[in-house]
């Protein structure tokens, strides 16, 4: 087969343009379908899940690794499902800690963990969701989670943090914990306040959405306060659904 000739200089390859338009149209239709499904199936509130983001490059010798492992273990012991991005570093530490918080043998696989990743090589996970794009992965984090903790990390962790921040700002998420862990994030928050807030690009309430903490105790305390409210609200909802109609309601005429 002869190779297709290149279009002359200044001319447009209409076949290529059509292909791009078809792809763009298909992607737009896909997101419309996802949004429609979101309306049909709202966020699952049956279980209290905590998404934890952070660097995949932190070594085991770093104190942050111990913090992440401790965090995962304490939240799992308290009955929280843990959602991580998988991989090494802090994500591996969280998964390891969460497995120790639930089982004596972390390789058994029966753990309260939902892993959103492209890598299934961790022995500390119950379920793996594979994603081809970073954005569908982030969307899945949001769909699964009742709270977010962002440990120190690089560009990916920062993008994840900013997406959650923006979704809370525009109220596409209910008011749920958004915790930035450690001194690492204080520079970002200062920049937001010094630039975006000072110039009027955001409101004070927008800048106050993340909660900065420096210890595992503080992070766990905030999460468990929210978990207790979640369980009270869920119990009330279940009682309302399950309660039988009153005598008057049973005999009420249409």
C-alpha distance (Angstrom), angle and dihedral (degrees) to the residues before:
residue distance angle dihedral
X1 . . .
X2 3.78 . .
X3 3.81 115.3 .
X4 3.78 113.9 -106.4
X5 3.82 109.4 -101.7
X6 3.77 118.0 -112.2
X7 3.82 114.5 -108.3
X8 3.78 115.3 -101.9
X9 3.78 117.1 -95.8
X10 3.79 110.0 -79.0
X11 3.82 93.6 18.2
X12 3.80 126.4 111.6
X13 3.77 123.1 -128.5
X14 3.82 98.2 -130.3
X15 3.81 92.2 -168.0
X16 3.81 90.8 59.1
X17 3.81 91.6 45.8
X18 3.80 90.8 51.7
X19 3.79 90.4 50.6
X20 3.80 92.1 51.7
X21 3.80 90.7 48.8
X22 3.79 90.9 50.4
X23 3.80 91.7 50.3
X24 3.81 92.3 46.4
X25 3.79 90.9 48.8
X26 3.80 92.1 49.0
X27 3.81 92.4 50.3
X28 3.81 90.9 48.9
X29 3.80 90.7 50.6
X30 3.80 90.4 48.6
X31 3.79 92.4 54.8
X32 3.80 90.7 46.3
X33 3.80 87.8 54.6
X34 3.80 91.4 49.3
X35 3.80 91.4 50.0
X36 3.80 90.6 49.2
X37 3.80 90.5 51.3
X38 3.80 89.0 49.3
X39 3.80 89.0 59.1
X40 3.81 91.8 47.1
X41 3.81 94.3 44.6
X42 3.81 112.3 32.9
X43 3.80 122.6 -161.0
X44 3.79 111.1 -56.3
X45 3.79 107.9 -111.2
X46 3.80 97.2 173.7
X47 3.81 92.8 103.1
X48 3.78 133.0 31.5
X49 3.79 108.0 -120.9
X50 3.78 129.9 -179.0
X51 3.82 120.4 -155.9
X52 3.79 113.5 -149.8
X53 3.80 120.4 -166.1
X54 3.79 128.0 -174.1
X55 3.78 148.6 125.5
X56 3.79 120.5 -45.5
X57 3.83 90.2 -158.5
X58 3.81 102.3 65.9
X59 3.82 113.5 118.2
X60 3.80 123.4 -131.8
X61 3.81 89.9 -112.8
X62 3.82 91.6 62.9
X63 3.84 114.3 99.4
X64 3.81 87.9 -131.6
X65 3.81 89.1 65.8
X66 3.81 90.6 59.8
X67 3.80 90.4 45.8
X68 3.82 91.1 52.7
X69 3.80 92.7 47.6
X70 3.80 91.2 48.4
X71 3.81 90.8 47.6
X72 3.80 93.2 52.0
X73 3.79 92.7 46.8
X74 3.81 95.9 48.9
X75 3.79 94.1 46.7
X76 3.81 91.7 48.3
X77 3.81 90.8 48.5
X78 3.80 87.6 53.7
X79 3.81 90.6 54.9
X80 3.80 100.3 -101.7
X81 3.78 120.8 144.7
X82 3.80 109.6 -130.3
X83 3.81 123.7 -140.2
X84 3.80 117.5 -167.7
X85 3.77 138.1 166.4
X86 3.78 92.8 -117.5
X87 3.77 125.0 -136.8
X88 3.78 127.7 90.5
X89 3.77 136.3 -47.1
X90 3.79 117.3 39.9
X91 3.81 92.6 -5.6
X92 3.80 91.0 57.7
X93 3.82 89.3 47.2
X94 3.81 92.0 52.5
X95 3.82 92.5 47.3
X96 3.80 91.2 47.7
X97 3.79 92.5 48.4
X98 3.80 92.8 47.1
X99 3.79 91.0 51.3
X100 3.80 90.4 52.4
X101 3.77 89.2 49.7
X102 3.79 90.4 59.2
X103 3.81 110.4 27.1
X104 3.77 139.7 25.1
X105 3.81 89.7 -138.9
X106 3.81 109.4 47.2
X107 3.80 93.2 -170.5
X108 3.82 93.6 67.3
X109 3.80 90.0 85.4
X110 3.81 99.0 -141.6
X111 3.80 95.0 120.4
X112 3.81 136.9 140.1
X113 3.80 91.3 -117.3
X114 3.78 132.1 118.4
X115 3.79 110.5 -165.3
X116 3.80 119.9 -160.8
X117 3.78 106.0 -166.4
X118 3.77 150.0 113.3
X119 3.82 91.8 -123.5
X120 3.81 122.7 72.7
X121 3.81 97.9 -179.7
X122 3.81 96.0 107.3
X123 3.83 116.7 104.3
X124 3.80 91.8 -157.4
X125 3.79 101.3 73.7
X126 3.77 136.2 94.8
X127 3.77 99.4 -162.4
X128 3.79 136.1 12.2
X129 3.80 125.1 -152.8
X130 3.80 113.1 -166.2
X131 3.79 120.5 -151.3
X132 3.78 131.1 -171.5
X133 3.81 95.2 -157.4
X134 3.79 133.7 46.0
X135 3.80 91.4 -132.1
X136 3.80 96.8 54.0
X137 3.80 86.6 49.2
X138 3.80 91.2 53.7
X139 3.79 90.2 46.9
X140 3.79 89.0 54.2
X141 3.81 91.2 51.4
X142 3.79 89.4 54.7
X143 3.81 93.3 47.3
X144 3.80 92.5 52.4
X145 3.78 102.7 42.3
X146 3.77 140.7 89.4
X147 3.81 95.0 178.4
X148 3.81 139.3 14.9
X149 3.79 132.4 -142.9
X150 3.81 119.0 -174.6
X151 3.79 114.8 -161.0
X152 3.81 119.8 -165.6
X153 3.78 113.6 -66.8
X154 3.75 147.8 135.5
X155 3.78 135.6 -93.4
X156 3.81 95.1 -46.3
X157 3.80 93.6 51.1
X158 3.81 89.9 45.8
X159 3.80 91.0 51.8
X160 3.81 90.5 50.1
X161 3.79 90.7 49.3
X162 3.80 93.5 48.6
X163 3.79 92.6 48.7
X164 3.81 91.7 54.1
X165 3.81 89.8 45.2
X166 3.80 92.0 52.5
X167 3.82 94.0 45.9
X168 3.80 89.5 52.5
X169 3.81 90.5 46.8
X170 3.81 94.0 55.5
X171 3.83 91.6 39.2
X172 3.78 95.3 -117.1
X173 3.80 83.0 132.1
X174 3.80 125.4 46.0
X175 3.81 116.6 -113.9
X176 3.82 99.3 -76.1
X177 3.82 130.8 152.8
X178 3.80 115.2 -72.3
X179 3.80 105.8 -178.1
X180 3.81 126.0 -174.2
X181 3.78 109.6 -161.0
X182 3.77 123.2 -146.5
X183 3.77 142.1 -4.9
X184 3.81 89.2 -65.4
X185 3.83 92.2 82.4
X186 3.79 99.5 44.0
X187 3.80 91.8 84.8
X188 3.81 90.7 55.3
X189 3.79 92.1 50.0
X190 3.81 91.3 47.4
X191 3.80 90.2 51.2
X192 3.81 91.3 50.4
X193 3.81 90.0 51.0
X194 3.82 96.2 42.4
X195 3.79 95.2 46.1
X196 3.81 115.0 18.1
X197 3.81 97.6 32.0
X198 3.80 95.9 39.5
X199 3.79 91.7 49.9
X200 3.80 92.6 47.7
X201 3.81 96.7 -112.9
X202 3.81 90.3 127.6
X203 3.80 137.3 19.1
X204 3.78 126.8 -111.1
X205 3.80 89.3 -107.8
X206 3.82 89.6 57.0
X207 3.80 92.0 53.3
X208 3.80 90.8 48.9
X209 3.82 95.8 55.9
X210 3.84 97.2 95.6
X211 3.79 118.7 66.7
X212 3.80 114.6 -145.1
X213 3.80 116.3 -144.6
X214 3.79 133.0 174.1
X215 3.81 103.3 -165.8
X216 3.79 138.9 52.5
X217 3.81 88.4 -126.1
X218 3.82 91.3 59.9
X219 3.81 93.3 46.6
X220 3.80 94.2 47.6
X221 3.81 91.6 45.5
X222 3.80 92.7 55.1
X223 3.80 92.7 45.8
X224 3.80 94.3 49.3
X225 3.80 92.0 49.3
X226 3.80 88.6 56.1
X227 3.81 92.3 43.3
X228 3.82 90.3 55.0
X229 3.83 90.6 52.3
X230 3.82 89.8 46.5
X231 3.80 91.4 53.4
X232 3.81 93.4 46.6
X233 3.80 91.4 50.7
X234 3.80 92.1 46.6
X235 3.82 91.6 48.5
X236 3.80 90.6 51.8
X237 3.80 90.7 49.1
X238 3.80 92.5 49.9
X239 3.80 91.8 47.6
X240 3.79 90.3 51.5
X241 3.80 92.6 50.4
X242 3.80 95.1 44.5
X243 3.80 99.5 41.9
X244 3.85 111.5 108.0
X245 3.80 119.4 -122.8
X246 3.79 115.7 -91.3
X247 3.81 122.9 -106.2
X248 3.81 90.7 -101.9
X249 3.81 92.0 48.6
X250 3.82 91.3 50.9
X251 3.79 91.8 55.0
X252 3.77 98.3 35.9
X253 3.76 112.3 126.6
X254 3.81 117.4 -124.1
